[in-house]
Amino acid sequence: MLRPKPNIDKLISATHGGINYLELEKLGISPADILDFSVSVNPFGPPPGIKEALNQASIDRYPDSEATELEQLLAGRLNIALDNLVIGSGSTELIRLVATAYFDTDDLVIIPQPTYGEYEIACHLVGARVLKPPMLENFHLNLAETMSLIRRHQPRGIFLCNPNNPTGQYLSQEEVKKILSVAKDSLVVLDEAYIAFAENTWASVDLIERGNLVILRSMTKDYALAGLRLGYAVATESIISVLKRVRPPWNVSSVAQAAGVFALKADGYLDTCGMKIKEAKEFLVKELSRLGFSPLPSQANFFLVKVGDAAKFRQALLNKGILVRDCSSFGLPDYIRLAPHSIADCQKLIAAIKESEVYRNVS
Ligand SMILES: Cc1ncc(COP(=O)(O)O)c(C=O)c1O
């Protein structure tokens, strides 16, 4: 039998939140009827009016490979030069581009755990080895251990997710600077997919001048463009020019580019959504605490909750049309991750939990 390369042969896909369409079909539930707390995208949807704007996008021509209009707008908003920016079909594409361009067979990459599964996949795709320091008991990154591993192994790359998926822990500027100071020969990828709705954030973009940092952001998350996918990377001109050489041509569809342009022009939309998300998160945390749960502190627009058997908990709620993220794939089989929706939808979640037999077992 024709086999793929050994590293691909061993590859296991990462688990993600979100709707499993086949599973719903078997349960006889329509995806439209699902209230999805398992993905951490903006729950208030894209800015109003976007559908009309997308109708203007030309779908009979190839898209602009440079995503010129979107890049110009974004560079202006971020106050950086065009040469410091590349757009991707979601930040996940950019994770793969970084690995393809910078990591080679047997290179070592450090990925503190638990975190987004696509970093490891991207490394395995190129045959790199992965070292996975576990978090501390309080769910924080083990900074001392991570720094000591970097000193000892001089890895080719390090992935830092900030705020981290799934813990919601946010590294301070000092902590990231400490890591950068011992990682001078490594490429540090700072994934800020969830920065737009995080609390008490600091500005990271100036750090790219150190020359070994790539910052990733996700407009998929910010503007609820999960069906289109849009992300970007910010780094020095030399890193960006490499990523641009590695990316496939026409990687971002015309429709996704038009969505990005429209979304960036929706002044104040992110701030308004951010305020509503904060309010809904506080509400949900309070209500869950009232039910006897202990949601973990988080600086992100999602948080972990210990529920006992997370797979069972997810299944019980799914039968009621509500989806939560079972965190077993993160090595946390007792935890679910929740990303708040509107307060009315959070009330539905609380009611569903109260009614469910898994709650009676927990309480
Ligand atoms: C930490 C992190 N980065 C990136 C992504 C991917 O987002 P995008 O749709 O921009 O590829 C996710 C999605 O779950 C994520 O959790």
The ligand as a Gaussian input file, in Angstrom:
#p B3LYP/6-31G(d) Opt

LIG

0 1
 C       -5.803000      29.916000      20.086000
 C       -6.442000      29.847000      18.751000
 N       -5.791000      30.365000      17.698000
 C       -6.338000      30.341000      16.476000
 C       -7.580000      29.773000      16.271000
 C       -8.107000      29.711000      14.888000
 O       -8.837000      30.748000      14.462000
 P       -8.975000      31.058000      12.922000
 O      -10.392000      30.820000      12.546000
 O       -8.542000      32.471000      12.803000
 O       -8.074000      30.119000      12.195000
 C       -8.288000      29.218000      17.329000
 C       -9.609000      28.626000      17.097000
 O      -10.167000      27.925000      17.910000
 C       -7.693000      29.257000      18.607000
 O       -8.313000      28.730000      19.669000

